[in-house]
């Protein structure tokens, strides 16, 4: 049974007042402080990397007309899913029809002229055979035929261009995807190669874009390389997605693209993961939490977050020594894993760190230690779900 310091002090004063023998002064620090301690955990620690990501179109393009003119027909509406080759808009084609007729007339005229020049050439060749004309006249006529043939070829090209321009008055979807709601109304004057009539992007699959630190990139890249080398169709390395309402997205993703350089200002690398989106649930611009699981830190030394204390920018823990006294240790931390932090330096595998009962950072204090387990304290490797709201709010701001 423990005797509390206040009781002892009262008894001492009473004895002194009654003329008893002189007693030694007692201090609160002479009595052990009750604490709970847990042994440093050393294990292959499962790590789940969590990032705030954003949905990005896999491919997006502006739909533009190849010819200028007013939009006279609109066959779709904003937000509609379209397939490659589907009619979207029509440009006023009257001037282009006229251009085709004019080109056809010019071609017919040049062909008639060519036929005449060829007849003249045949006649001149017969006359030259009978020495009725000079050789120079024959040469001149041959040149006239060549010139007219070139005229016919030029007019054929102009006719083909006029027909192409006429065909281009109908604008077709260049790819399958979903239209944005920025499509133009009927009557809009479209300038060739300049006016965006609509925006179209692929919605299945889509990219989730997020940024990782250099150290995390190296860990992810190595795991991805091992997955590719082994060819395992169901690797431990998985990428999952949690939506803003807290629901789990039903499809897993895969790494698709890495940026070519680290950001100088942020020290991070932008990565894109590819996710199926058959139901169109993921909309470009949405935020979601990306979780990369199946990674491990081999032989990691872990301490609970509750054991950590901060003082003057340093991270400290209090160790319960074998003689039941306290010792303050300065440590260096690594990744956070659920209730734990990885310890890079400052502790040994057989140390017991105090997780409850001692807040004064002092060496040599007497302790009454109760050894506890992770189960007793409800510690786990599961990440704190609150991190998602914090990250999303930071991106929104």
C-alpha positions as CSV (number, residue, x, y, z in Angstrom):
1,X,0.0,0.0,0.0
2,X,1.4,3.3,-1.0
3,X,1.7,6.1,1.6
4,X,1.2,9.5,0.1
5,X,3.7,12.4,0.8
6,X,1.1,14.6,2.4
7,X,0.3,12.1,5.1
8,X,4.0,11.5,5.9
9,X,4.6,15.2,6.1
10,X,1.7,15.7,8.5
11,X,3.0,12.9,10.8
12,X,6.5,14.4,10.7
13,X,5.2,17.8,11.8
14,X,3.2,16.2,14.6
15,X,6.1,14.3,16.0
16,X,8.3,17.4,15.9
17,X,5.7,19.4,17.7
18,X,5.5,16.8,20.4
19,X,9.2,16.9,21.2
20,X,10.0,13.7,19.4
21,X,13.3,13.0,17.8
22,X,14.3,15.3,14.9
23,X,13.3,13.8,11.6
24,X,14.7,14.2,8.1
25,X,13.0,16.7,5.8
26,X,11.0,14.9,3.1
27,X,10.3,16.0,-0.5
28,X,7.7,15.1,-3.0
29,X,10.5,14.1,-5.4
30,X,11.6,11.4,-2.9
31,X,8.5,9.3,-3.9
32,X,8.1,7.5,-7.2
33,X,5.8,8.8,-9.9
34,X,3.4,6.3,-11.3
35,X,3.8,6.0,-15.1
36,X,3.0,3.6,-17.9
37,X,5.7,2.5,-20.3
38,X,5.8,0.6,-23.5
39,X,8.8,-1.2,-25.1
40,X,10.2,0.2,-28.3
41,X,8.8,-1.8,-31.2
42,X,11.1,-3.2,-33.8
43,X,9.4,-4.8,-36.8
44,X,9.0,-4.7,-40.6
45,X,6.5,-1.8,-40.4
46,X,3.7,-1.6,-43.0
47,X,3.5,1.9,-44.3
48,X,0.6,3.5,-46.1
49,X,1.5,6.7,-47.9
50,X,-1.4,9.2,-48.1
51,X,-1.7,12.2,-50.4
52,X,-4.2,14.7,-51.4
53,X,-4.9,14.3,-55.1
54,X,-6.9,15.8,-57.8
55,X,-8.8,14.2,-60.7
56,X,-7.3,15.2,-64.1
57,X,-8.5,14.5,-67.6
58,X,-6.3,11.8,-69.3
59,X,-6.6,13.7,-72.6
60,X,-8.3,17.0,-73.3
61,X,-8.5,19.1,-76.4
62,X,-10.2,22.1,-77.8
63,X,-12.6,21.5,-80.7
64,X,-11.9,24.1,-83.4
65,X,-13.1,24.5,-86.9
66,X,-10.7,24.4,-89.9
67,X,-12.8,27.0,-91.8
68,X,-14.2,30.3,-90.7
69,X,-17.9,31.2,-90.6
70,X,-21.0,31.3,-88.4
71,X,-22.2,28.3,-86.6
72,X,-25.5,27.3,-88.2
73,X,-26.2,23.9,-86.6
74,X,-25.4,22.4,-83.2
75,X,-25.9,18.7,-82.8
76,X,-24.9,18.2,-79.2
77,X,-25.2,19.9,-75.8
78,X,-22.7,20.7,-73.1
79,X,-21.8,17.8,-70.8
80,X,-22.8,15.2,-73.3
81,X,-20.8,12.0,-73.9
82,X,-19.7,11.7,-77.6
83,X,-17.9,9.2,-79.7
84,X,-15.1,9.8,-82.2
85,X,-16.5,10.9,-85.5
86,X,-19.8,12.1,-84.1
87,X,-21.2,15.4,-85.7
88,X,-20.9,18.3,-83.3
89,X,-21.4,21.6,-85.2
90,X,-22.0,22.9,-88.7
91,X,-20.5,26.1,-90.2
92,X,-22.4,28.2,-92.8
93,X,-21.4,26.4,-96.0
94,X,-22.8,28.7,-98.7
95,X,-19.5,30.4,-99.7
96,X,-17.8,27.0,-99.7
97,X,-20.4,25.5,-102.0
98,X,-19.8,28.5,-104.3
99,X,-16.1,27.9,-104.2
100,X,-16.5,24.3,-105.2
101,X,-18.7,25.4,-108.2
102,X,-16.1,28.0,-109.2
103,X,-13.2,25.5,-108.9
104,X,-15.1,22.9,-111.0
105,X,-15.7,25.5,-113.7
106,X,-12.1,26.6,-113.8
107,X,-11.0,23.0,-114.0
108,X,-13.4,22.3,-116.8
109,X,-12.1,25.4,-118.7
110,X,-8.5,24.4,-118.2
111,X,-9.2,20.8,-119.4
112,X,-10.8,22.1,-122.6
113,X,-7.8,24.3,-123.2
114,X,-5.5,21.4,-122.7
115,X,-7.4,19.3,-125.2
116,X,-7.1,22.0,-127.8
117,X,-3.3,22.4,-127.2
118,X,-2.9,18.6,-127.5
119,X,-4.8,18.6,-130.9
120,X,-2.5,21.4,-132.0
121,X,0.5,19.5,-130.9
122,X,-0.5,16.4,-132.9
123,X,-1.0,18.5,-136.0
124,X,2.3,20.3,-135.6
125,X,4.1,17.0,-135.2
126,X,2.6,15.8,-138.6
127,X,3.5,19.1,-140.2
128,X,7.1,18.9,-138.9
129,X,7.4,15.4,-140.3
130,X,6.7,16.9,-143.7
131,X,8.9,19.9,-143.1
132,X,5.9,22.2,-143.2
133,X,6.8,24.0,-140.0
134,X,10.1,24.7,-138.2
135,X,11.3,22.6,-135.3
136,X,11.0,25.7,-133.1
137,X,7.2,25.8,-133.7
138,X,7.0,22.2,-132.6
139,X,9.0,22.9,-129.4
140,X,6.8,25.9,-128.6
141,X,3.7,23.8,-129.0
142,X,5.0,21.1,-126.7
143,X,5.8,23.7,-124.1
144,X,2.2,25.0,-124.4
145,X,0.8,21.6,-123.7
146,X,3.1,21.2,-120.6
147,X,1.9,24.6,-119.4
148,X,-1.7,23.7,-119.8
149,X,-1.2,20.4,-118.1
150,X,0.2,22.3,-115.1
151,X,-2.8,24.6,-115.2
152,X,-5.1,21.6,-115.1
153,X,-3.2,20.1,-112.1
154,X,-3.4,23.4,-110.3
155,X,-7.1,23.7,-110.8
156,X,-7.6,20.1,-109.7
157,X,-5.8,21.0,-106.5
158,X,-7.9,24.1,-106.0
159,X,-11.1,22.0,-106.5
160,X,-9.9,19.4,-104.0
161,X,-9.2,22.2,-101.5
162,X,-12.7,23.7,-102.1
163,X,-14.2,20.3,-101.5
164,X,-12.2,19.8,-98.3
165,X,-13.2,23.2,-97.1
166,X,-16.9,22.3,-97.8
167,X,-16.5,19.1,-95.9
168,X,-14.8,20.9,-93.0
169,X,-18.0,22.9,-92.4
170,X,-19.2,19.9,-90.5
171,X,-17.1,19.6,-87.3
172,X,-16.8,16.0,-85.9
173,X,-15.6,14.8,-82.5
174,X,-11.9,14.1,-82.8
175,X,-12.0,11.6,-79.9
176,X,-14.5,9.9,-77.7
177,X,-15.1,11.6,-74.4
178,X,-17.3,14.1,-72.6
179,X,-18.0,17.6,-73.7
180,X,-17.5,20.5,-71.3
181,X,-20.3,23.0,-70.8
182,X,-18.3,25.7,-72.5
183,X,-19.7,24.9,-76.0
184,X,-20.7,27.8,-78.1
185,X,-24.3,28.6,-79.2
186,X,-25.6,28.8,-82.7
187,X,-24.7,32.0,-84.4
188,X,-21.2,32.2,-83.0
189,X,-18.6,33.4,-85.5
190,X,-15.9,30.9,-85.7
191,X,-12.4,31.8,-86.8
192,X,-10.5,28.9,-88.3
193,X,-7.9,27.4,-85.9
194,X,-8.7,30.0,-83.3
195,X,-12.2,29.8,-81.9
196,X,-12.8,27.0,-79.4
197,X,-16.3,25.6,-80.1
198,X,-16.1,23.1,-77.3
199,X,-13.8,21.2,-75.0
200,X,-13.7,17.4,-75.0
201,X,-11.9,15.1,-72.6
202,X,-11.6,11.4,-71.8
203,X,-13.5,10.4,-68.7
204,X,-12.6,6.7,-68.6
205,X,-9.9,6.2,-67.4
206,X,-8.8,9.4,-65.6
207,X,-5.7,10.5,-63.9
208,X,-5.3,11.3,-60.2
209,X,-2.5,13.8,-59.7
210,X,-0.5,14.2,-56.5
211,X,2.9,15.2,-55.2
212,X,5.4,13.2,-53.3
213,X,8.7,13.9,-51.5
214,X,12.0,12.7,-52.9
215,X,12.3,10.0,-50.3
216,X,8.8,8.8,-50.9
217,X,9.3,8.8,-54.7
218,X,12.4,6.6,-54.4
219,X,10.4,4.1,-52.2
220,X,7.5,4.1,-54.7
221,X,9.7,3.8,-57.8
222,X,11.6,0.9,-56.4
223,X,8.4,-1.0,-55.5
224,X,7.0,-0.3,-58.9
225,X,10.1,-1.5,-60.6
226,X,10.0,-4.7,-58.6
227,X,6.4,-5.2,-59.6
228,X,7.2,-4.7,-63.3
229,X,10.2,-7.1,-63.1
230,X,8.3,-9.9,-61.5
231,X,5.3,-9.4,-63.7
232,X,3.0,-10.2,-60.7
233,X,-0.6,-9.5,-61.9
234,X,-1.7,-9.0,-58.3
235,X,1.2,-7.3,-56.5
236,X,1.2,-6.2,-52.8
237,X,1.8,-2.6,-54.0
238,X,-1.7,-1.1,-54.4
239,X,-3.1,2.4,-55.0
240,X,-6.5,3.1,-53.6
241,X,-8.7,6.2,-53.6
242,X,-11.0,7.7,-50.9
243,X,-13.5,10.3,-52.1
244,X,-14.4,13.6,-50.3
245,X,-17.5,12.0,-48.7
246,X,-15.3,9.4,-47.1
247,X,-16.4,6.6,-49.3
248,X,-13.9,4.1,-50.8
249,X,-13.6,4.2,-54.6
250,X,-14.2,0.6,-55.9
251,X,-11.3,0.4,-58.4
252,X,-7.6,0.3,-57.7
253,X,-5.2,2.5,-59.7
254,X,-1.8,2.1,-61.2
255,X,1.1,4.4,-61.6
256,X,1.1,6.0,-65.0
257,X,3.3,9.1,-65.3
258,X,6.1,10.9,-63.4
259,X,7.1,14.5,-63.9
260,X,10.6,14.8,-65.3
261,X,11.9,17.1,-62.6
262,X,11.4,17.8,-58.9
263,X,9.8,21.1,-58.1
264,X,12.5,23.6,-57.0
265,X,10.1,25.5,-54.7
266,X,8.3,22.5,-53.1
267,X,10.9,19.8,-53.3
268,X,8.2,17.4,-54.5
269,X,7.7,15.3,-57.6
270,X,4.3,15.2,-59.4
271,X,2.9,11.8,-60.1
272,X,-0.2,10.6,-61.9
273,X,-2.1,7.4,-61.2
274,X,-4.5,5.9,-63.7
275,X,-8.0,4.9,-62.4
276,X,-10.9,3.3,-64.3
277,X,-14.0,5.4,-64.4
278,X,-16.7,3.5,-66.2
279,X,-19.6,5.1,-64.3
280,X,-18.2,8.6,-64.7
281,X,-18.1,9.1,-60.9
282,X,-14.7,10.8,-61.0
283,X,-15.0,14.3,-62.4
284,X,-12.0,16.4,-63.4
285,X,-11.2,18.9,-60.7
286,X,-12.5,16.7,-57.8
287,X,-10.2,16.2,-54.8
288,X,-9.6,12.7,-53.3
289,X,-7.1,11.0,-51.0
290,X,-4.7,8.7,-52.7
291,X,-3.3,5.9,-50.5
292,X,-0.4,3.7,-51.5
293,X,-0.3,0.6,-49.5
294,X,1.7,-2.6,-49.4
295,X,5.0,-0.8,-48.7
296,X,7.2,-1.8,-45.7
297,X,10.1,-0.2,-43.8
298,X,12.3,-3.2,-42.9
299,X,13.4,-3.6,-39.3
300,X,11.9,-0.3,-38.3
301,X,12.2,1.0,-34.7
302,X,8.9,2.6,-33.6
303,X,7.6,4.6,-30.7
304,X,4.1,5.8,-30.1
305,X,3.3,9.4,-30.9
306,X,2.0,9.8,-27.3
307,X,5.5,9.3,-26.0
308,X,6.9,12.3,-27.9
309,X,7.4,15.7,-26.4
310,X,8.7,18.8,-28.0
311,X,11.2,21.3,-26.4
312,X,13.0,24.1,-28.2
313,X,12.5,22.5,-31.6
314,X,13.8,19.1,-30.5
315,X,11.9,15.8,-30.1
316,X,12.3,14.1,-26.7
317,X,11.1,10.9,-25.1
318,X,11.5,9.8,-21.5
319,X,12.9,6.3,-20.9
320,X,12.2,4.2,-17.9
321,X,15.6,2.8,-16.9
322,X,16.2,-0.6,-15.3
323,X,16.7,1.1,-11.9
324,X,13.2,2.6,-12.2
325,X,14.4,6.1,-12.8
326,X,13.7,8.4,-15.7
327,X,16.1,9.4,-18.5
328,X,15.5,12.0,-21.2
329,X,16.5,11.1,-24.7
330,X,16.7,13.3,-27.8
331,X,15.6,11.4,-30.9
332,X,15.3,11.8,-34.6
333,X,12.0,10.9,-36.3
334,X,11.1,9.4,-39.6
335,X,7.7,8.6,-41.1
336,X,4.5,8.5,-39.2
337,X,2.7,5.1,-39.2
338,X,-0.7,5.2,-37.6
339,X,-0.1,5.7,-33.8
340,X,3.7,5.5,-34.2
341,X,6.7,7.3,-35.6
342,X,9.8,5.7,-37.0
343,X,12.8,6.5,-34.9
344,X,16.0,7.0,-36.9
345,X,18.3,7.6,-33.9
346,X,18.3,8.1,-30.2
347,X,16.9,4.9,-28.8
348,X,17.8,1.2,-28.5
349,X,15.6,-1.8,-29.2
350,X,15.3,-2.7,-25.5
351,X,14.3,0.7,-24.3
352,X,11.0,1.3,-22.5
353,X,9.4,4.7,-23.2
354,X,6.9,6.4,-21.0
355,X,3.5,7.0,-22.6
356,X,1.5,8.2,-19.7
357,X,2.1,9.8,-16.3
358,X,5.2,12.0,-16.6
359,X,5.3,15.4,-18.2
360,X,8.2,17.1,-16.5
361,X,11.4,16.5,-18.5
362,X,13.9,15.6,-15.9
363,X,16.5,12.9,-15.6
364,X,16.8,10.6,-12.6
365,X,13.2,10.9,-11.2
366,X,12.1,7.8,-9.3
367,X,9.3,5.9,-11.1
368,X,6.7,3.3,-10.4
369,X,6.4,1.7,-13.8
370,X,3.5,-0.2,-15.2
371,X,4.4,-2.0,-18.4
372,X,1.7,-1.8,-21.1
373,X,1.2,-3.2,-24.6
374,X,0.0,-1.6,-27.8
375,X,-3.4,-3.3,-27.3
376,X,-3.7,-1.8,-23.8
377,X,-3.1,1.7,-25.2
378,X,-5.1,1.1,-28.4
379,X,-2.1,1.8,-30.7
380,X,-2.2,0.6,-34.3
381,X,-0.6,1.1,-37.7
382,X,-3.9,2.5,-39.1
383,X,-3.5,6.1,-40.4
384,X,-5.5,8.8,-38.8
385,X,-8.5,9.4,-41.0
386,X,-8.6,13.1,-40.0
387,X,-5.5,13.8,-42.1
388,X,-7.7,13.8,-45.2
389,X,-9.8,16.8,-44.1
390,X,-6.7,18.7,-43.1
391,X,-5.0,18.1,-46.5
392,X,-8.1,18.9,-48.5
393,X,-8.7,22.1,-46.7
394,X,-5.0,23.1,-47.2
395,X,-5.4,22.6,-51.0
396,X,-8.7,24.5,-51.1
397,X,-7.1,27.4,-49.4
